Amino acid sequence: MVERMERIVPVTAARDAASSGRFRPGQAVVGRVEKVEEMEGGGRTALVRAGGHIVRARLEAPLAAGRMYLFEMKENGGNVYWKAIPLSGREPAVPYEDAIRRWQQAWKLPEAALPVLRQALKAGAALTKEEAAELAATVRKTGQPAEAEEVLAYLFHRRLPPSSAMFRALWAARTGEPLASQLGRLKAALAAHSLSPMASAFTQAADRLLSPPLFAYEAAVRLLLATEEGTKGPAHALLSRLGLVPLPAERMASLQKALLQRQFAEVGKLLSLPDEEAFFARFVAVDAAYKSGALSEAEAKLWMSVRAAGDPALSLFHWLRRIVGRLGLEDEAMLAGAVKTGGSLPMVSSLRRLLLHLLSGAEGKEAKAAAAVLLDRLDGMVVIAGSDGPLGHVWLSFPCPLGGQNRDFSVYWQGRRKDGGVFDPDYSRIVCSVTLEELGEMLVDMRVQRRIVHISVFHDDPRLPELAHRFAPLVKERLQAHGYLLSGIDVKAAGAGPPAPSVLPFAARDCEVDWRI
């Protein structure tokens, strides 16, 4: 509790406003004067509470302690002064809404600016009049004032740049269409430019990045298990086409054990694919040869058996492991690391880089608009996935090949970090949303406290409670293999579930993990 209070009301000494890094000339912040002090050699400073922080500011005129002011930062002779505009008269306590109204009137802003000023005041954020006006115009365009104000609250609380571009990215992350739908819309727009080299190259590159065969890893493992020592049968021929070689007997035994225990990361290591992209390309080529009848009868029969994977869990594991990088959500982090270390930026293709390249081309307005909307959503997820302190609220969504088509799989993670910024695996909450072909949308809420796990599934299908009871021992066994203890699995009505993963980061910005299980 003490730690939580310290984050809200700092107990450390007040920082000088000029050295805090939060304020610059041209900005303004609403604050309450806690105390006025005389400076040596003349002049006054004040302890000003802005949001949850207290700073020491150099003032242009004497002020009254206990009253609320709009402070505008002015530079004079190399010094930054806080020019105060009173937001209250004799009354020391001013309601938030009155202060917001007086701020709006002082800057002569439209009514649409009230949500912007309200959330800036609550967070003690500094912004310029131009930034407030730009944000107000962008917020008005959404037509959803309540939802827009939640995004503003997140923006100011996280001390993000108060720009229209930042708001659009966060808004797209919270309210945008699923990525799978947006990709389909973009491809449809590009179809009108099918003769354009850039449109064709983008479509092919996006398909290659996001649509590798879901059963590829299962097929590779089945082929390896089908090889017979000392023979050169169809399994060896197909492995050669895939760029693979049979494994030694001891590695084969380890592969079988890891597959049986569903240790998919270990299976990936044992396969030791030197170039995953080349493997996928060869896999597509072999599959095309099978469909065209170019394989021998024995090879075709074996390929038909290994490609019919009824449980593509292994491939799905590796798909999830690689998809964040393929979307390009790590591009900025890689760039920052390269700049910091002086190294070169890895030239790994990603959907974000493809979209930026597409926007610089000469394709039609419809395609560019679809690309810009998709890029905004990706940018918003990048911002939300960033870290700004001891709490972490991460939301990611990506198209996942479940069934006959791509559907979005969304994940919200809330928890805390250890010293150094590493996620604490002992305490967390993970909310997943996925749309299945037969069951439709399903929500799963998993809470972890001291490595004790409770799972809640939200869906109205009457068959699910029995299925959950049947699979609980398997889930318990798999969790125990990773050092976790299952306390239970329950199935609840769909309407009783938490908000969608895309909404949770904005709705839970001031909360820690709910430990009730």
VEXKE-312079 format. One record per residue (C-alpha): residue number from 1; x, y, z. Coordinates in steps of 0.5 Angstrom, whole numbers, plus 500, padded with zeros to 3 digits. Example, Ala and Ser with C-alpha at 12.3 -4.5 7.8 and 13.67 -1.06 7.14 Angstrom:
2
+--------+-----+-----+-----+
| tormar |  px |  py |  pz |
+--------+-----+-----+-----+
|      1 | 525 | 491 | 516 |
|      2 | 527 | 498 | 514 |
+--------+-----+-----+-----+
! end
This chain:
517
+--------+-----+-----+-----+
| tormar |  px |  py |  pz |
+--------+-----+-----+-----+
|      1 | 500 | 500 | 500 |
|      2 | 506 | 505 | 502 |
|      3 | 509 | 503 | 495 |
|      4 | 502 | 505 | 491 |
|      5 | 501 | 511 | 495 |
|      6 | 508 | 514 | 493 |
|      7 | 506 | 513 | 486 |
|      8 | 500 | 518 | 487 |
|      9 | 503 | 523 | 492 |
|     10 | 511 | 523 | 492 |
|     11 | 514 | 524 | 498 |
|     12 | 521 | 526 | 495 |
|     13 | 523 | 533 | 495 |
|     14 | 520 | 538 | 490 |
|     15 | 524 | 538 | 484 |
|     16 | 526 | 545 | 480 |
|     17 | 521 | 546 | 474 |
|     18 | 527 | 548 | 470 |
|     19 | 531 | 542 | 471 |
|     20 | 525 | 537 | 471 |
|     21 | 525 | 536 | 463 |
|     22 | 517 | 536 | 463 |
|     23 | 516 | 543 | 462 |
|     24 | 519 | 548 | 456 |
|     25 | 517 | 555 | 454 |
|     26 | 510 | 556 | 451 |
|     27 | 507 | 550 | 455 |
|     28 | 502 | 551 | 460 |
|     29 | 500 | 547 | 466 |
|     30 | 494 | 548 | 472 |
|     31 | 497 | 547 | 479 |
|     32 | 495 | 549 | 486 |
|     33 | 500 | 553 | 490 |
|     34 | 502 | 550 | 496 |
|     35 | 507 | 555 | 499 |
|     36 | 511 | 561 | 497 |
|     37 | 518 | 562 | 498 |
|     38 | 523 | 568 | 498 |
|     39 | 529 | 567 | 494 |
|     40 | 536 | 570 | 496 |
|     41 | 537 | 576 | 492 |
|     42 | 530 | 578 | 491 |
|     43 | 525 | 574 | 487 |
|     44 | 520 | 569 | 489 |
|     45 | 519 | 561 | 488 |
|     46 | 513 | 557 | 489 |
|     47 | 512 | 550 | 491 |
|     48 | 506 | 548 | 486 |
|     49 | 502 | 541 | 486 |
|     50 | 501 | 539 | 478 |
|     51 | 497 | 533 | 478 |
|     52 | 501 | 528 | 483 |
|     53 | 507 | 532 | 483 |
|     54 | 510 | 538 | 486 |
|     55 | 515 | 542 | 483 |
|     56 | 519 | 549 | 485 |
|     57 | 517 | 554 | 480 |
|     58 | 520 | 561 | 479 |
|     59 | 514 | 566 | 479 |
|     60 | 513 | 573 | 475 |
|     61 | 509 | 576 | 481 |
|     62 | 507 | 574 | 488 |
|     63 | 501 | 569 | 489 |
|     64 | 497 | 566 | 494 |
|     65 | 498 | 560 | 497 |
|     66 | 492 | 555 | 496 |
|     67 | 489 | 557 | 490 |
|     68 | 489 | 555 | 483 |
|     69 | 493 | 558 | 477 |
|     70 | 494 | 557 | 470 |
|     71 | 501 | 557 | 469 |
|     72 | 504 | 559 | 462 |
|     73 | 512 | 558 | 462 |
|     74 | 516 | 564 | 459 |
|     75 | 523 | 565 | 457 |
|     76 | 526 | 571 | 460 |
|     77 | 534 | 573 | 460 |
|     78 | 535 | 565 | 459 |
|     79 | 531 | 564 | 465 |
|     80 | 524 | 560 | 465 |
|     81 | 519 | 564 | 469 |
|     82 | 512 | 561 | 470 |
|     83 | 506 | 567 | 469 |
|     84 | 500 | 566 | 473 |
|     85 | 493 | 567 | 471 |
|     86 | 488 | 566 | 476 |
|     87 | 483 | 560 | 476 |
|     88 | 480 | 562 | 482 |
|     89 | 478 | 568 | 486 |
|     90 | 478 | 568 | 494 |
|     91 | 475 | 561 | 494 |
|     92 | 481 | 556 | 495 |
|     93 | 478 | 550 | 493 |
|     94 | 475 | 550 | 486 |
|     95 | 472 | 545 | 483 |
|     96 | 475 | 541 | 477 |
|     97 | 470 | 543 | 472 |
|     98 | 470 | 551 | 474 |
|     99 | 477 | 551 | 473 |
|    100 | 477 | 547 | 466 |
|    101 | 472 | 552 | 464 |
|    102 | 476 | 558 | 466 |
|    103 | 482 | 555 | 462 |
|    104 | 478 | 554 | 456 |
|    105 | 476 | 562 | 457 |
|    106 | 483 | 564 | 458 |
|    107 | 485 | 561 | 452 |
|    108 | 479 | 562 | 448 |
|    109 | 478 | 555 | 445 |
|    110 | 472 | 552 | 443 |
|    111 | 467 | 547 | 447 |
|    112 | 471 | 541 | 444 |
|    113 | 477 | 543 | 448 |
|    114 | 474 | 541 | 455 |
|    115 | 475 | 534 | 455 |
|    116 | 483 | 535 | 453 |
|    117 | 483 | 540 | 458 |
|    118 | 480 | 536 | 463 |
|    119 | 484 | 530 | 462 |
|    120 | 491 | 535 | 462 |
|    121 | 489 | 538 | 469 |
|    122 | 487 | 531 | 472 |
|    123 | 494 | 528 | 470 |
|    124 | 498 | 535 | 471 |
|    125 | 500 | 535 | 464 |
|    126 | 503 | 541 | 460 |
|    127 | 501 | 543 | 453 |
|    128 | 501 | 549 | 449 |
|    129 | 495 | 552 | 446 |
|    130 | 496 | 550 | 439 |
|    131 | 497 | 543 | 442 |
|    132 | 490 | 543 | 446 |
|    133 | 486 | 546 | 439 |
|    134 | 489 | 541 | 435 |
|    135 | 487 | 535 | 440 |
|    136 | 480 | 538 | 440 |
|    137 | 479 | 538 | 433 |
|    138 | 481 | 531 | 432 |
|    139 | 477 | 529 | 438 |
|    140 | 471 | 532 | 435 |
|    141 | 472 | 528 | 429 |
|    142 | 471 | 521 | 433 |
|    143 | 464 | 523 | 434 |
|    144 | 465 | 518 | 441 |
|    145 | 466 | 523 | 446 |
|    146 | 466 | 518 | 452 |
|    147 | 471 | 513 | 449 |
|    148 | 475 | 519 | 446 |
|    149 | 476 | 522 | 453 |
|    150 | 479 | 515 | 455 |
|    151 | 484 | 515 | 450 |
|    152 | 486 | 522 | 452 |
|    153 | 486 | 520 | 459 |
|    154 | 491 | 515 | 457 |
|    155 | 495 | 519 | 453 |
|    156 | 496 | 525 | 459 |
|    157 | 497 | 519 | 464 |
|    158 | 503 | 516 | 460 |
|    159 | 506 | 523 | 459 |
|    160 | 506 | 521 | 451 |
|    161 | 506 | 527 | 446 |
|    162 | 500 | 531 | 446 |
|    163 | 499 | 531 | 438 |
|    164 | 494 | 529 | 433 |
|    165 | 498 | 523 | 431 |
|    166 | 499 | 520 | 437 |
|    167 | 491 | 521 | 439 |
|    168 | 490 | 518 | 432 |
|    169 | 494 | 512 | 433 |
|    170 | 491 | 510 | 440 |
|    171 | 484 | 511 | 438 |
|    172 | 486 | 506 | 432 |
|    173 | 488 | 501 | 437 |
|    174 | 482 | 502 | 441 |
|    175 | 477 | 502 | 436 |
|    176 | 480 | 500 | 430 |
|    177 | 477 | 494 | 425 |
|    178 | 481 | 487 | 426 |
|    179 | 488 | 487 | 423 |
|    180 | 485 | 481 | 419 |
|    181 | 479 | 485 | 416 |
|    182 | 484 | 491 | 415 |
|    183 | 489 | 487 | 411 |
|    184 | 483 | 484 | 407 |
|    185 | 480 | 491 | 405 |
|    186 | 487 | 494 | 403 |
|    187 | 488 | 488 | 399 |
|    188 | 482 | 489 | 395 |
|    189 | 484 | 496 | 394 |
|    190 | 490 | 494 | 391 |
|    191 | 487 | 489 | 387 |
|    192 | 485 | 495 | 382 |
|    193 | 492 | 497 | 381 |
|    194 | 494 | 489 | 380 |
|    195 | 498 | 492 | 374 |
|    196 | 502 | 496 | 379 |
|    197 | 509 | 493 | 381 |
|    198 | 509 | 496 | 388 |
|    199 | 501 | 493 | 389 |
|    200 | 503 | 486 | 386 |
|    201 | 510 | 486 | 391 |
|    202 | 506 | 489 | 397 |
|    203 | 501 | 483 | 396 |
|    204 | 506 | 478 | 395 |
|    205 | 510 | 480 | 401 |
|    206 | 504 | 481 | 406 |
|    207 | 502 | 474 | 404 |
|    208 | 509 | 471 | 405 |
|    209 | 510 | 475 | 412 |
|    210 | 503 | 473 | 415 |
|    211 | 501 | 467 | 411 |
|    212 | 506 | 461 | 412 |
|    213 | 502 | 454 | 412 |
|    214 | 500 | 453 | 419 |
|    215 | 502 | 446 | 419 |
|    216 | 509 | 446 | 416 |
|    217 | 512 | 445 | 423 |
|    218 | 508 | 438 | 424 |
|    219 | 509 | 436 | 417 |
|    220 | 517 | 437 | 418 |
|    221 | 516 | 433 | 425 |
|    222 | 512 | 427 | 422 |
|    223 | 517 | 427 | 416 |
|    224 | 523 | 426 | 421 |
|    225 | 519 | 421 | 425 |
|    226 | 517 | 417 | 418 |
|    227 | 525 | 416 | 416 |
|    228 | 528 | 409 | 416 |
|    229 | 535 | 409 | 418 |
|    230 | 540 | 407 | 412 |
|    231 | 534 | 407 | 407 |
|    232 | 533 | 412 | 402 |
|    233 | 525 | 412 | 401 |
|    234 | 520 | 418 | 400 |
|    235 | 521 | 421 | 407 |
|    236 | 529 | 422 | 405 |
|    237 | 527 | 425 | 398 |
|    238 | 521 | 430 | 401 |
|    239 | 526 | 432 | 407 |
|    240 | 531 | 434 | 402 |
|    241 | 526 | 438 | 398 |
|    242 | 525 | 442 | 405 |
|    243 | 532 | 443 | 406 |
|    244 | 532 | 438 | 412 |
|    245 | 536 | 432 | 414 |
|    246 | 535 | 426 | 418 |
|    247 | 536 | 427 | 425 |
|    248 | 541 | 422 | 429 |
|    249 | 538 | 417 | 433 |
|    250 | 539 | 421 | 440 |
|    251 | 536 | 427 | 437 |
|    252 | 530 | 423 | 434 |
|    253 | 529 | 421 | 441 |
|    254 | 529 | 428 | 444 |
|    255 | 524 | 430 | 439 |
|    256 | 519 | 425 | 440 |
|    257 | 520 | 426 | 448 |
|    258 | 519 | 434 | 447 |
|    259 | 513 | 433 | 442 |
|    260 | 510 | 428 | 447 |
|    261 | 510 | 433 | 453 |
|    262 | 508 | 439 | 448 |
|    263 | 515 | 443 | 449 |
|    264 | 514 | 446 | 443 |
|    265 | 520 | 451 | 444 |
|    266 | 525 | 445 | 445 |
|    267 | 522 | 442 | 438 |
|    268 | 524 | 448 | 435 |
|    269 | 531 | 448 | 437 |
|    270 | 531 | 440 | 435 |
|    271 | 529 | 442 | 428 |
|    272 | 534 | 447 | 428 |
|    273 | 532 | 451 | 422 |
|    274 | 538 | 455 | 419 |
|    275 | 533 | 459 | 415 |
|    276 | 525 | 459 | 417 |
|    277 | 523 | 464 | 411 |
|    278 | 527 | 459 | 406 |
|    279 | 524 | 453 | 409 |
|    280 | 517 | 456 | 408 |
|    281 | 518 | 457 | 401 |
|    282 | 521 | 450 | 400 |
|    283 | 514 | 448 | 404 |
|    284 | 510 | 452 | 399 |
|    285 | 514 | 449 | 393 |
|    286 | 513 | 442 | 395 |
|    287 | 506 | 443 | 397 |
|    288 | 505 | 446 | 390 |
|    289 | 508 | 440 | 387 |
|    290 | 504 | 435 | 391 |
|    291 | 497 | 439 | 388 |
|    292 | 500 | 439 | 381 |
|    293 | 502 | 431 | 381 |
|    294 | 509 | 433 | 380 |
|    295 | 511 | 428 | 386 |
|    296 | 512 | 421 | 385 |
|    297 | 506 | 416 | 388 |
|    298 | 510 | 414 | 394 |
|    299 | 512 | 421 | 396 |
|    300 | 505 | 424 | 394 |
|    301 | 502 | 419 | 399 |
|    302 | 507 | 420 | 404 |
|    303 | 506 | 428 | 403 |
|    304 | 498 | 427 | 404 |
|    305 | 499 | 424 | 410 |
|    306 | 504 | 429 | 414 |
|    307 | 500 | 435 | 411 |
|    308 | 494 | 433 | 414 |
|    309 | 495 | 435 | 421 |
|    310 | 489 | 435 | 426 |
|    311 | 492 | 439 | 431 |
|    312 | 497 | 444 | 429 |
|    313 | 499 | 447 | 436 |
|    314 | 506 | 446 | 434 |
|    315 | 506 | 451 | 428 |
|    316 | 501 | 455 | 432 |
|    317 | 506 | 456 | 437 |
|    318 | 512 | 458 | 433 |
|    319 | 507 | 463 | 429 |
|    320 | 506 | 466 | 435 |
|    321 | 513 | 467 | 437 |
|    322 | 515 | 470 | 430 |
|    323 | 508 | 474 | 429 |
|    324 | 510 | 481 | 433 |
|    325 | 517 | 481 | 429 |
|    326 | 513 | 480 | 422 |
|    327 | 508 | 486 | 424 |
|    328 | 514 | 490 | 425 |
|    329 | 512 | 492 | 433 |
|    330 | 519 | 492 | 434 |
|    331 | 522 | 496 | 429 |
|    332 | 523 | 502 | 433 |
|    333 | 526 | 498 | 439 |
|    334 | 531 | 495 | 434 |
|    335 | 532 | 502 | 431 |
|    336 | 534 | 505 | 438 |
|    337 | 538 | 499 | 440 |
|    338 | 542 | 500 | 433 |
|    339 | 543 | 508 | 435 |
|    340 | 545 | 507 | 442 |
|    341 | 550 | 501 | 440 |
|    342 | 552 | 504 | 434 |
|    343 | 551 | 498 | 430 |
|    344 | 547 | 497 | 424 |
|    345 | 539 | 496 | 423 |
|    346 | 537 | 489 | 421 |
|    347 | 534 | 489 | 415 |
|    348 | 528 | 485 | 417 |
|    349 | 522 | 486 | 413 |
|    350 | 516 | 487 | 416 |
|    351 | 508 | 489 | 415 |
|    352 | 510 | 496 | 418 |
|    353 | 516 | 497 | 413 |
|    354 | 511 | 495 | 407 |
|    355 | 506 | 500 | 409 |
|    356 | 511 | 506 | 409 |
|    357 | 514 | 504 | 403 |
|    358 | 507 | 503 | 400 |
|    359 | 505 | 510 | 402 |
|    360 | 511 | 513 | 399 |
|    361 | 508 | 510 | 392 |
|    362 | 503 | 512 | 387 |
|    363 | 498 | 507 | 388 |
|    364 | 490 | 510 | 389 |
|    365 | 487 | 514 | 394 |
|    366 | 483 | 508 | 397 |
|    367 | 489 | 504 | 398 |
|    368 | 493 | 509 | 401 |
|    369 | 487 | 511 | 406 |
|    370 | 487 | 503 | 408 |
|    371 | 494 | 503 | 409 |
|    372 | 494 | 509 | 413 |
|    373 | 489 | 506 | 418 |
|    374 | 492 | 500 | 418 |
|    375 | 499 | 503 | 420 |
|    376 | 495 | 508 | 425 |
|    377 | 493 | 501 | 429 |
|    378 | 500 | 498 | 429 |
|    379 | 503 | 504 | 431 |
|    380 | 498 | 505 | 437 |
|    381 | 500 | 498 | 439 |
|    382 | 507 | 500 | 439 |
|    383 | 506 | 505 | 444 |
|    384 | 501 | 501 | 448 |
|    385 | 506 | 496 | 449 |
|    386 | 512 | 501 | 451 |
|    387 | 514 | 501 | 458 |
|    388 | 514 | 507 | 463 |
|    389 | 515 | 505 | 470 |
|    390 | 513 | 499 | 475 |
|    391 | 507 | 497 | 471 |
|    392 | 506 | 494 | 465 |
|    393 | 499 | 494 | 461 |
|    394 | 501 | 491 | 454 |
|    395 | 496 | 490 | 448 |
|    396 | 497 | 486 | 442 |
|    397 | 493 | 484 | 436 |
|    398 | 495 | 480 | 430 |
|    399 | 492 | 476 | 425 |
|    400 | 492 | 468 | 426 |
|    401 | 491 | 463 | 421 |
|    402 | 485 | 459 | 425 |
|    403 | 481 | 455 | 421 |
|    404 | 480 | 457 | 414 |
|    405 | 482 | 464 | 414 |
|    406 | 486 | 469 | 418 |
|    407 | 482 | 472 | 424 |
|    408 | 485 | 476 | 430 |
|    409 | 488 | 474 | 436 |
|    410 | 488 | 479 | 441 |
|    411 | 492 | 479 | 448 |
|    412 | 492 | 484 | 454 |
|    413 | 497 | 483 | 459 |
|    414 | 497 | 487 | 466 |
|    415 | 502 | 486 | 471 |
|    416 | 508 | 489 | 474 |
|    417 | 516 | 489 | 473 |
|    418 | 522 | 487 | 477 |
|    419 | 528 | 492 | 478 |
|    420 | 531 | 493 | 471 |
|    421 | 524 | 493 | 467 |
|    422 | 523 | 485 | 467 |
|    423 | 516 | 482 | 467 |
|    424 | 515 | 479 | 474 |
|    425 | 512 | 472 | 472 |
|    426 | 509 | 471 | 479 |
|    427 | 504 | 476 | 478 |
|    428 | 500 | 478 | 472 |
|    429 | 493 | 478 | 468 |
|    430 | 492 | 476 | 461 |
|    431 | 486 | 477 | 457 |
|    432 | 485 | 473 | 451 |
|    433 | 480 | 474 | 445 |
|    434 | 479 | 470 | 439 |
|    435 | 474 | 468 | 434 |
|    436 | 473 | 461 | 432 |
|    437 | 470 | 458 | 426 |
|    438 | 464 | 454 | 430 |
|    439 | 464 | 457 | 437 |
|    440 | 465 | 465 | 435 |
|    441 | 468 | 470 | 439 |
|    442 | 471 | 467 | 446 |
|    443 | 474 | 471 | 452 |
|    444 | 479 | 467 | 456 |
|    445 | 481 | 471 | 463 |
|    446 | 487 | 468 | 466 |
|    447 | 490 | 471 | 473 |
|    448 | 496 | 469 | 476 |
|    449 | 498 | 470 | 484 |
|    450 | 505 | 467 | 487 |
|    451 | 505 | 463 | 481 |
|    452 | 498 | 460 | 482 |
|    453 | 493 | 460 | 476 |
|    454 | 486 | 461 | 475 |
|    455 | 482 | 461 | 468 |
|    456 | 476 | 464 | 467 |
|    457 | 472 | 462 | 460 |
|    458 | 467 | 467 | 458 |
|    459 | 462 | 463 | 453 |
|    460 | 455 | 461 | 452 |
|    461 | 456 | 454 | 449 |
|    462 | 453 | 449 | 454 |
|    463 | 458 | 444 | 452 |
|    464 | 464 | 448 | 455 |
|    465 | 463 | 447 | 462 |
|    466 | 464 | 439 | 461 |
|    467 | 470 | 440 | 456 |
|    468 | 473 | 445 | 461 |
|    469 | 473 | 439 | 467 |
|    470 | 475 | 434 | 462 |
|    471 | 482 | 438 | 460 |
|    472 | 483 | 441 | 467 |
|    473 | 488 | 435 | 469 |
|    474 | 492 | 436 | 462 |
|    475 | 492 | 444 | 463 |
|    476 | 494 | 443 | 471 |
|    477 | 500 | 438 | 468 |
|    478 | 502 | 443 | 463 |
|    479 | 502 | 449 | 468 |
|    480 | 506 | 445 | 473 |
|    481 | 512 | 443 | 468 |
|    482 | 513 | 451 | 468 |
|    483 | 513 | 451 | 475 |
|    484 | 505 | 454 | 476 |
|    485 | 499 | 451 | 480 |
|    486 | 492 | 451 | 477 |
|    487 | 487 | 453 | 482 |
|    488 | 481 | 452 | 477 |
|    489 | 478 | 453 | 471 |
|    490 | 471 | 456 | 470 |
|    491 | 466 | 457 | 465 |
|    492 | 462 | 464 | 465 |
|    493 | 456 | 467 | 461 |
|    494 | 459 | 471 | 455 |
|    495 | 456 | 478 | 458 |
|    496 | 460 | 477 | 465 |
|    497 | 466 | 478 | 462 |
|    498 | 471 | 483 | 462 |
|    499 | 472 | 489 | 457 |
|    500 | 475 | 487 | 450 |
|    501 | 483 | 487 | 450 |
|    502 | 483 | 493 | 446 |
|    503 | 479 | 497 | 451 |
|    504 | 483 | 494 | 458 |
|    505 | 489 | 498 | 457 |
|    506 | 485 | 505 | 457 |
|    507 | 480 | 503 | 462 |
|    508 | 485 | 500 | 468 |
|    509 | 491 | 505 | 467 |
|    510 | 491 | 507 | 475 |
|    511 | 490 | 499 | 477 |
|    512 | 494 | 494 | 479 |
|    513 | 493 | 487 | 478 |
|    514 | 486 | 484 | 481 |
|    515 | 489 | 479 | 486 |
|    516 | 482 | 476 | 487 |
|    517 | 482 | 468 | 485 |
+--------+-----+-----+-----+
! end
